[in-house]
Amino acid sequence: MTKVMQAIMLNLLGFGVIAISVTNMFMAYVKPVMRIPLLLTGSILVVLAVLWFIDAIRARGTAHEHHDGDAGHREPMSAWFLIVPGVVLFFAAPPALGAYDAARAGGNSIPVAVSEDYELPLPDGDPVPIRVTDFVIRTIDGGGATVLDRELQLTGFVTPDPDGGWWLARQSMACCAADAQPVRVKVTNVPADWSNPAADTWVTLTGTWIPDNLVISGSTVPIPGLSVSAIEAISPPASPYE
């Protein structure tokens, strides 16, 4: 592969990283806090590609002076197909992990990296918005004292429960989508029109914790129950992971 083609592919890679960072597609791979590092990385790759391209053109000019009349070396057309994976990867983001993966988990799995102090009380005023992951951890930490008798608001996607009913689920990541783990809450006391919603439907639930946790056999993290007082269907969020 010539330097010119290498520069073109490096430039494609740089612009691809910038494109997914600007359009929020990067959230299908990593956490939102990675936007700035990705933009910087993409910009550096573009600059390097331009410098590499200029160097390649100069080198070709020098070679042409020494070998005037030579037809030169032509790249096989098949080499250009190496660009296709880059286009697919950076301009056609894969869908986020959803109900299919969450329904097949043996129980809740909490990522190792957690930053919140779960012993601190929740803010005053109900209902209080809380992440699904944080809710699950708080029901375990300190016997669930910080969420007991509080009206909570959780957002996630519908995951059918093979034993009946459904879970509210969210994929929780420590670093990137590769380490995402499903975290679920058992939804109870739902209205009749929400008894069997479609999988992967995004909803915001308002309800209270049921202290009797639903424990999945073999799971070290129980699946807590939530008694629902309100359900609202919503559009998928820009960042599907927690």
SVG drawing of the C-alpha trace seen along z (x, -y; Angstrom):
<svg xmlns="http://www.w3.org/2000/svg" viewBox="-56 -19 73 40">
<polyline fill="none" stroke="black" stroke-width="0.4" points="0.0,0.0 1.4,-3.4 1.8,-6.3 -0.9,-8.2 -3.4,-5.5 -2.3,-5.1 -2.8,-8.9 -6.3,-8.7 -7.3,-5.9 -5.8,-7.7 -7.8,-10.8 -11.0,-8.7 -10.3,-7.3 -9.8,-10.8 -12.9,-12.3 -14.9,-9.2 -13.9,-9.6 -14.8,-13.3 -18.1,-12.6 -19.4,-10.0 -18.3,-12.4 -20.2,-15.3 -23.4,-13.3 -23.5,-11.4 -23.0,-8.1 -20.0,-7.5 -22.3,-6.8 -23.0,-3.4 -19.4,-2.6 -18.2,-4.6 -19.4,-6.9 -20.4,-10.5 -17.3,-11.8 -15.2,-10.5 -16.5,-13.1 -13.6,-15.6 -10.8,-12.9 -12.4,-11.5 -12.6,-14.9 -8.9,-15.6 -7.9,-12.1 -9.8,-12.6 -8.3,-16.0 -4.7,-14.7 -5.3,-11.9 -6.5,-14.3 -3.4,-16.5 -1.1,-13.5 -2.9,-12.3 -2.5,-15.7 1.2,-15.8 1.7,-12.2 -0.1,-13.0 2.1,-16.0 5.2,-13.9 4.0,-11.2 3.3,-13.6 6.8,-15.1 8.3,-11.7 6.4,-10.8 7.7,-13.9 11.2,-13.1 10.9,-9.5 9.3,-10.8 12.4,-13.0 14.7,-10.0 12.6,-7.6 11.1,-9.7 9.1,-7.7 8.5,-4.8 4.9,-3.8 5.3,-3.5 3.7,-1.1 -0.1,-1.0 -2.1,0.1 -4.4,3.1 -8.0,2.0 -8.7,4.6 -6.6,2.6 -9.2,-0.1 -11.7,2.3 -9.8,1.9 -11.6,-1.4 -15.0,0.3 -14.6,1.6 -13.7,-2.0 -16.8,-3.4 -19.1,-0.7 -17.5,-1.1 -17.6,-4.8 -20.7,-5.8 -23.1,-2.9 -23.1,-2.6 -24.4,0.8 -27.6,0.7 -27.1,0.6 -27.5,3.7 -31.2,4.1 -33.9,6.5 -32.5,9.6 -29.3,9.5 -30.9,8.4 -33.6,11.2 -30.8,13.8 -28.8,12.6 -28.8,14.8 -29.2,11.8 -28.1,8.3 -24.5,7.5 -23.0,4.2 -19.9,2.8 -16.8,2.6 -16.4,-1.1 -18.9,-3.0 -18.4,-6.5 -21.4,-7.5 -21.5,-7.4 -24.6,-5.3 -24.8,-5.9 -25.7,-9.6 -29.4,-10.4 -31.2,-11.2 -32.1,-14.8 -35.3,-16.2 -38.5,-16.2 -40.4,-13.3 -40.3,-11.8 -36.5,-11.9 -34.9,-10.8 -32.4,-8.0 -30.4,-5.8 -31.4,-2.1 -27.9,-1.1 -27.9,-3.4 -31.3,-2.2 -30.2,1.4 -27.1,0.7 -28.9,-1.5 -31.4,1.3 -28.4,3.4 -26.2,0.8 -27.3,0.1 -30.3,2.3 -31.9,-0.1 -32.4,-2.9 -31.8,-5.7 -34.6,-4.5 -37.1,-3.2 -40.4,-5.0 -39.2,-7.4 -41.0,-7.9 -38.5,-7.3 -38.3,-7.9 -36.4,-5.5 -35.8,-5.4 -35.0,-2.3 -36.3,0.2 -38.9,3.0 -37.5,6.5 -40.0,9.4 -39.7,11.7 -40.0,15.3 -41.8,16.0 -44.4,13.4 -44.6,9.6 -41.6,7.5 -38.4,5.8 -37.3,2.3 -33.7,2.7 -30.6,0.6 -27.2,1.6 -24.6,0.3 -21.0,-0.2 -17.8,-0.8 -15.8,-2.0 -17.3,-1.0 -20.0,1.1 -17.8,4.2 -18.1,4.3 -21.8,3.3 -23.9,5.4 -27.7,5.6 -29.2,4.2 -32.9,4.9 -35.8,3.9 -39.0,6.1 -42.0,3.9 -45.2,4.7 -48.7,3.2 -48.7,2.0 -51.9,0.7 -53.7,3.2 -52.7,1.4 -49.0,1.9 -49.3,5.5 -47.5,6.7 -45.6,3.9 -43.3,4.5 -39.7,5.4 -37.2,2.5 -39.9,-0.1 -38.3,-3.0 -40.3,-4.2 -40.0,-6.4 -41.5,-4.8 -42.5,-6.5 -42.9,-4.2 -41.6,-3.0 -39.2,-0.2 -40.6,3.1 -38.2,4.1 -38.7,7.8 -36.1,8.3 -36.6,10.7 -33.5,12.9 -32.4,14.9 -30.8,18.2 -27.1,18.1 -27.0,14.3 -25.0,12.3 -27.0,9.1 -30.7,9.3 -33.3,7.8 -35.3,5.3 -39.0,4.7 -40.7,1.4 -44.4,0.8 -45.4,-1.5 -47.7,-4.6 -47.1,-6.1 -45.6,-5.0 -44.7,-7.2 -43.4,-6.0 -40.5,-8.0 -38.1,-8.2 -34.8,-6.4 -32.2,-8.6 -29.2,-9.9 -27.0,-7.8 -28.6,-4.4 -26.1,-3.2 -25.6,-4.2"/>
</svg>
